[in-house]
Amino acid sequence: MDFTKISALHYRLPSPVRQFIVLLSIIFLIEMLLMAVLPQVTGREVEFKDALVDSMGLVTVAAPFLWAFIVRPLRRTAVAAVFREEVLLRQMVDGVITFGEDGTIRSLNPAAERMFGYRDDEAAGMAIDCLLSADGGYFRFAVQASGGHGTRQLAYELEGIRRDGSRFVADLSVSRIVFEDHRAVIGIVRDITARKRDEQNLLVFKRAIESSVNGITITDATNGENLIIYVNPAFERMTGYAGHEVLGKNPRFLRGDDRDQVELRKLAMALEERREGYFVLRNYRKDGSQFMNELYVAPVRDRDGAVTNYIGIMNDISDQRRYEEQLVYQATHDPLTGLPNRNLLQDRLGQALALESFRRRNPIGVMFLDLDNFKKINDTLGHTVGDMLLKAVANRLRNCVRGGDTVSRLGGDEYILILPNVKEMHDVTTVAKKLLGVFSTPFLLMGHELYITASIGITLFPSDGDTVDALLKNADAAMYHAKEQGKNNYQFYSEEMNTRVFERMALETSLHRAIRQHEFLLCYQPRVDLRTGRISGVEALVRWNHPEMGLVPPARFIPLAEETGLIVPIGEWVLRTACAQNKAWQDAGLPPLRMAVNLSARQFRQENLIQMVADALAETGLDPRWLELELTESLLMERAEQSVSILRSLADMGIDIAVDDFGTGYSSLGYLKRFPITNLKIDQSFIRDIASDPDDAILVRTIITMAHGLGMKTVGEGVESLEQIDFLYRHGCEEVQGYYFSRPLTAEGCEELLREERFLDLRALRDGLPGQRSEERIRALASSADDCRVTA
Ligand SMILES: Nc1nc2c(ncn2[C@@H]2O[C@H](COP(=O)(O)O[C@H]3[C@@H](O)[C@H](n4cnc5c(=O)[nH]c(N)nc54)O[C@@H]3COP(=O)(O)O)[C@@H](O)[C@H]2O)c(=O)[nH]1
């Protein structure tokens, strides 16, 4: 037998010759023993030589029988067994390599051939290191370690090297075989690369599950109980339960007594249908606190498709939910008052309209409530008080309506109320009156007792509009109408109101265009010095030369320009043009005079006002002492402290300051004293009846005296008659302005007047002869000035 080719199991085959020799030797020894014992039994002596011959004879006779009946059958049985094992070996999925103790390969079984890519005959004679590698001779050590102990098996993890050089993880069990004088090693090799990879993957999965921020539960679904068999650390953190406390429980314990949840029913259905699902549940921690559990449940199936487990992945979304709710709240509520905002209002009104369009039972009332003169409070007392007032109003309105009604705030001082299910018109008026009534009690805010009123516009669905936008727009128009009607009242919408709103919008659009296309012009109304009768100054008055409407008076567009902010560019243009005109007259050799320019509230609050005025003077070259800025009394008092500093800066530049419409507002004497005011212009409403109304007469006299007391001069405005001039003259008023002397004129008209040196003859007044005759005389002397007509 070629020992080098013997397969691993051949080593275990007993040698037949040895068996035969051993048997013959036993027979021989027994015969020899009998020959030695026999003389003592029989008493007959047997020669050793005879005994030896006999024994040899017996062995010779027995030999064929032993071979035929014992050794050969044994050999055959053994070979059959070896053959069977050989077949088994060949079929083994594990590779079997036999090699000598010197590491020389002797054989490979077919599995080893496939595993390493060598044929058995190719591998024979190669060093085992070529197929199996271990660092630092580890492999040899392993072989030696198994030596001397027969079939003792040792297992190692090595690197298998294929013929193509690729490597794999090999699991090797080695047994040392000793056969007669031959020693060999049998190595059983298994490619465990996949197993290793799987083990590694399992480790990664386990690590991932353990380090997941999501709580993970695994339940056993085989017995229908669905009891927890695993929870990860995140579950413990999320719920406060330790793993051992929940193992063996059904996860439903997390819901506590809170069974009435739609999502719970959905979960139960998913489990019943053995499918995955996503649910958001109210669950409870060990300490009883609630959390929102975003749960994903997925079944695990075996090869036959039967569900063996459920994996539950939990996410505590309580914070996220709170944040979402907060976002929704913020998107739908006014942060200041907590009332529904425009979004929610539109939503609710839309729903009410949809429902009512379907039911067609009752009208829906929409009320647009706007506070009267709120801006003044905000400007005078500051935004903190303004905000407090808006909140206090919101509370009063809320308390004034029924549960199904909506009170919302659009922004600013505008509130919208929705009254669904209005049974009778009377109901709406009752609510409107009630709403106005809530303002009858003053608001006490930060030590201020504030009296405020509101104007309300009312629209009804379906008669005044059938969409949210239409109803709100029409309620807005009705509210404007209520303002026009003197504020503090309510008005129902009518179609004409929209026409007016439309006109307003059209006016605003054309105002923008007017600025772009330079449609404005200035008129100048002279002012006469009552001490000399000569023109001492002019007031610049803006006009709008509208392409279709003709000359538009400022009263029609200045408030709108003020509201829209367009007054800022318009006012800047007025100031520059007036300064330039005054300088032009001076340059033309006309006697120098003061140019009065009106400043509106918005302009006065303009941040760069001082700079803008300085620039206008610098650019036109007008000396500041020939410029006077007119501001209304109420404007100055709105933010008196701030006004003081602005006025001081202007006065420091050398500019005169006049208070326009004096007497119509409320003035604090304390502030009047502090304002660097040069002139008080007595409002024309007091001048008008000065000669006939003793109250007006007293008032005008008082204003003149007070002005003088404060070191200011006075100007009588809107002077139309000689009596008025006489009165003002006699009481020391310094200047007059009005149609009596001249209407506002174009620049050319005014220049003509100045060139002619028109004046007011005051002799009659000085002579103390006011009356019809002297009036006629004065009128004759006075200019028959043209109106400010536009010829452009
Ligand atoms: N911010 C700005 N406001 C301006 C500017 N230009 C004018 N205005 C303001 O518009 C209001 C109306 O002005 P107007 O229609 O020009 O009326 C002025 C005079 O025409 C009128 N007046 C003058 N004398 C008489 C008279 O004898 N009788 C009579 N019934 N009216 C008369 O008074 C207006 C001048 O008023 P005042 O400015 O208060 O001196 C008016 O408030 C203007 O201020 C502008 O450029 N910017």
The ligand as an ORCA input file, in Angstrom:
! r2SCAN-3c Opt
* xyz 0 1
  N     -47.944    118.637      5.095
  C     -48.347    119.527      4.212
  N     -49.559    120.039      4.334
  C     -49.945    120.937      3.424
  C     -49.129    121.326      2.370
  N     -49.816    122.216      1.639
  C     -50.975    122.382      2.210
  N     -51.064    121.608      3.287
  C     -52.151    121.493      4.239
  O     -53.307    121.166      3.588
  C     -54.395    121.763      4.262
  C     -55.245    122.508      3.272
  O     -54.440    123.446      2.599
  P     -55.033    124.419      1.530
  O     -56.177    123.769      0.854
  O     -53.882    124.896      0.728
  O     -55.615    125.537      2.406
  C     -54.750    126.556      2.875
  C     -55.272    127.893      2.434
  O     -55.699    127.881      1.117
  C     -56.402    128.095      3.393
  N     -56.707    129.540      3.547
  C     -55.862    130.589      3.551
  N     -56.533    131.742      3.741
  C     -57.846    131.418      3.872
  C     -59.012    132.158      4.085
  O     -58.994    133.392      4.220
  N     -60.168    131.487      4.161
  C     -60.223    130.099      4.035
  N     -61.368    129.488      4.124
  N     -59.106    129.383      3.817
  C     -57.934    130.020      3.747
  O     -55.891    127.584      4.625
  C     -54.924    126.577      4.374
  C     -53.640    126.972      5.013
  O     -53.722    126.435      6.248
  P     -52.479    126.299      7.176
  O     -51.506    125.356      6.577
  O     -53.071    125.726      8.418
  O     -51.921    127.640      7.345
  C     -53.839    122.697      5.300
  O     -53.940    122.115      6.546
  C     -52.424    122.821      4.910
  O     -51.575    122.984      6.020
  C     -47.834    120.751      2.278
  O     -47.050    121.042      1.398
  N     -47.493    119.851      3.227
*
